[in-house]
Amino acid sequence: MLIMTQRECAEKVAQMAIDCLTLRGIENTQAGHCAGWVREVVERVHPAIFHHPRGLDARAAFEWYVAKGLLIPRRRGSVPGDLLFKVGGGHGLHGHVGVRIAGNVVAENSSVHGIGDDDARGVRSLKAYGASYMIIRPRWQKKP
């Protein structure tokens, strides 16, 4: 069985997010499907990495990850491969989530992009993404 270190896991999640910006057959609609896109990104890396159940919006997915103990204190900062959730006031009823990739860039499925044909995948700088996000760091799932 292949086991990844935390760093390898993060690198693979960040690279998969980049790949999934253009990959066909992955969630890309504008209708509030950011959490579905992020779930597919993480699941495509390896099914043994913790990923939230299907059908959850960003707020519910964030709560699921927090219950699993995957919240990273903001003072530690985000790194490529981290899931950046916006669930506070001003981010709508369902919240939002993207994946930090190389540099200070966030890959996401968001209505701010609207790249034609209703494809909402794209990137924003971390600064444009905003400072009010919570960090979830995917990790290898420990088997019982």
C-alpha positions, 0 to 999 in steps of 0.5 A: 500500500502506497503511503504518502508523507504530509508534504507529498500529500500536499504537493499532490493535492496542489498539482491535482488542483492545477490539473483540474482547472482544465480537466474534462469531466470534473465539476465546473459549474457556477451554481455553488459547486466549489465544494464538489470541485475541491472534493473531486480534486482531493479524491483524484489524488488518492481515495485514502486522503480524507475528503468530505462526503458528496453533496455538502456545500462549503460550510457543511464540508468545513464543519465536517473537516473541523470535526475530523480535527483537520483545522490548522491555526491561521498563525501557522499560515497556509501552504500549497495543497491546503483547502481555504474555506470562507465561511464567515459573514459576507460569504453567503449562506453556503460559504466558499472553498478553494485550493492553495496552489504554487506561490500565493495563488488559489485554484477554485470553482467560483462564479467570479470566473465565468470562463464561458460555457458556464465553466467557473474554474479559475485562479485568484491571487491569495490577496484577491481571495481575501484574508478571511479564510480558514485552513484545512490541511488534507492528510493521509487517512489512518486506517482503523 
